[in-house]
Amino acid sequence: MSMNGEYLRVTPEELPRALKDPEWALDLAEEIQDVQEDIETTPAEARHFTTYQTWNLLDFLLKRSAFPVDIVHGEEPFAEADDWGYGPPQYVTADRVRLAATP
């Protein structure tokens, strides 16, 4: 058994609904993951992404490089009372994603 990093890209319209209704968000995440298993998507099109077991290595390297955004664990608490496998999920706001994507 291993811990995998799992990530889901949501739209600006989906995020508020997900924050209000974590069960809907979990269903959405599972649905998107199932769809992507059945069809091949490019990284730019993919909404679900996994780092498998490399999440810890990525976290170590990004912290060592003083990366400004915690893209590995997320920054904002989400569904704090829920455990989606390895604890409650977290998210990164759109502004922080833009910062992380800026060269």
C-alpha positions as a Markdown table, in Angstrom:
| # | Residue | x | y | z |
|---|---|---|---|---|
| 1 | Met | 0.0 | 0.0 | 0.0 |
| 2 | Ser | 1.2 | 3.5 | -0.8 |
| 3 | Met | 0.2 | 7.1 | -0.6 |
| 4 | Asn | -0.5 | 8.7 | -3.9 |
| 5 | Gly | -0.8 | 12.5 | -4.6 |
| 6 | Glu | -4.1 | 13.0 | -6.4 |
| 7 | Tyr | -5.1 | 16.4 | -7.9 |
| 8 | Leu | -8.3 | 17.6 | -9.6 |
| 9 | Arg | -8.6 | 20.8 | -11.7 |
| 10 | Val | -12.0 | 22.4 | -11.3 |
| 11 | Thr | -13.6 | 25.4 | -13.0 |
| 12 | Pro | -14.2 | 28.7 | -11.3 |
| 13 | Glu | -17.9 | 27.8 | -11.3 |
| 14 | Glu | -17.3 | 24.4 | -9.7 |
| 15 | Leu | -15.2 | 25.5 | -6.8 |
| 16 | Pro | -17.8 | 27.4 | -4.8 |
| 17 | Arg | -20.2 | 24.5 | -5.2 |
| 18 | Ala | -17.5 | 22.0 | -4.2 |
| 19 | Leu | -16.7 | 24.1 | -1.1 |
| 20 | Lys | -20.4 | 24.1 | -0.1 |
| 21 | Asp | -21.1 | 20.5 | -0.9 |
| 22 | Pro | -18.0 | 18.3 | -0.4 |
| 23 | Glu | -20.0 | 15.1 | -1.2 |
| 24 | Trp | -20.7 | 16.5 | -4.6 |
| 25 | Ala | -17.0 | 17.4 | -5.0 |
| 26 | Leu | -16.0 | 13.8 | -4.2 |
| 27 | Asp | -18.5 | 12.4 | -6.7 |
| 28 | Leu | -17.2 | 14.9 | -9.3 |
| 29 | Ala | -13.6 | 13.8 | -8.6 |
| 30 | Glu | -14.5 | 10.1 | -9.0 |
| 31 | Glu | -16.5 | 10.8 | -12.1 |
| 32 | Ile | -13.7 | 12.7 | -13.8 |
| 33 | Gln | -11.1 | 10.1 | -12.8 |
| 34 | Asp | -13.3 | 7.3 | -14.2 |
| 35 | Val | -13.8 | 9.2 | -17.5 |
| 36 | Gln | -10.1 | 9.8 | -17.9 |
| 37 | Glu | -9.4 | 6.1 | -17.3 |
| 38 | Asp | -11.5 | 5.3 | -20.4 |
| 39 | Ile | -10.2 | 7.9 | -22.8 |
| 40 | Glu | -6.7 | 9.2 | -23.4 |
| 41 | Thr | -6.2 | 12.9 | -22.6 |
| 42 | Thr | -3.3 | 15.2 | -23.0 |
| 43 | Pro | -1.8 | 16.8 | -19.9 |
| 44 | Ala | -3.4 | 20.2 | -20.9 |
| 45 | Glu | -6.8 | 18.6 | -21.2 |
| 46 | Ala | -6.6 | 16.3 | -18.1 |
| 47 | Arg | -8.6 | 17.4 | -15.1 |
| 48 | His | -7.3 | 14.6 | -12.8 |
| 49 | Phe | -3.6 | 14.1 | -12.2 |
| 50 | Thr | -1.7 | 11.8 | -9.9 |
| 51 | Thr | 1.9 | 12.0 | -8.9 |
| 52 | Tyr | 1.7 | 8.5 | -7.5 |
| 53 | Gln | 4.4 | 8.2 | -4.8 |
| 54 | Thr | 6.6 | 11.1 | -5.9 |
| 55 | Trp | 4.5 | 13.7 | -4.1 |
| 56 | Asn | 6.9 | 13.7 | -1.1 |
| 57 | Leu | 10.0 | 14.1 | -3.4 |
| 58 | Leu | 8.2 | 17.0 | -5.2 |
| 59 | Asp | 7.3 | 18.6 | -1.9 |
| 60 | Phe | 11.0 | 18.4 | -0.7 |
| 61 | Leu | 12.4 | 19.8 | -4.0 |
| 62 | Leu | 9.9 | 22.7 | -4.2 |
| 63 | Lys | 10.5 | 23.7 | -0.6 |
| 64 | Arg | 14.2 | 23.6 | -1.1 |
| 65 | Ser | 13.8 | 25.9 | -4.1 |
| 66 | Ala | 11.6 | 28.3 | -2.0 |
| 67 | Phe | 8.7 | 27.7 | -4.4 |
| 68 | Pro | 6.0 | 30.3 | -3.4 |
| 69 | Val | 2.9 | 28.1 | -3.6 |
| 70 | Asp | 2.3 | 24.7 | -1.9 |
| 71 | Ile | 1.0 | 22.9 | -5.0 |
| 72 | Val | 1.7 | 19.5 | -3.4 |
| 73 | His | -0.5 | 19.7 | -0.4 |
| 74 | Gly | -2.7 | 22.6 | -1.2 |
| 75 | Glu | -3.1 | 25.8 | 0.9 |
| 76 | Glu | -6.7 | 26.2 | 1.8 |
| 77 | Pro | -8.7 | 23.8 | 4.0 |
| 78 | Phe | -11.5 | 22.1 | 2.2 |
| 79 | Ala | -14.0 | 19.7 | 3.7 |
| 80 | Glu | -12.0 | 19.7 | 7.0 |
| 81 | Ala | -14.2 | 17.1 | 8.6 |
| 82 | Asp | -14.0 | 14.7 | 5.7 |
| 83 | Asp | -11.2 | 12.2 | 5.0 |
| 84 | Trp | -10.8 | 11.4 | 1.4 |
| 85 | Gly | -8.1 | 8.7 | 1.9 |
| 86 | Tyr | -5.1 | 10.4 | 3.6 |
| 87 | Gly | -6.8 | 13.2 | 5.4 |
| 88 | Pro | -9.0 | 16.1 | 4.4 |
| 89 | Pro | -8.5 | 17.6 | 1.0 |
| 90 | Gln | -7.1 | 21.1 | 0.4 |
| 91 | Tyr | -7.1 | 23.4 | -2.6 |
| 92 | Val | -5.1 | 26.2 | -4.2 |
| 93 | Thr | -7.0 | 29.4 | -5.2 |
| 94 | Ala | -6.9 | 30.6 | -8.8 |
| 95 | Asp | -4.7 | 33.5 | -7.9 |
| 96 | Arg | -2.1 | 31.2 | -6.3 |
| 97 | Val | -2.3 | 28.8 | -9.3 |
| 98 | Arg | -1.5 | 31.8 | -11.5 |
| 99 | Leu | 1.5 | 32.7 | -9.3 |
| 100 | Ala | 2.7 | 29.1 | -9.4 |
| 101 | Ala | 2.4 | 29.1 | -13.2 |
| 102 | Thr | 4.3 | 32.3 | -13.7 |
| 103 | Pro | 7.9 | 31.7 | -14.8 |
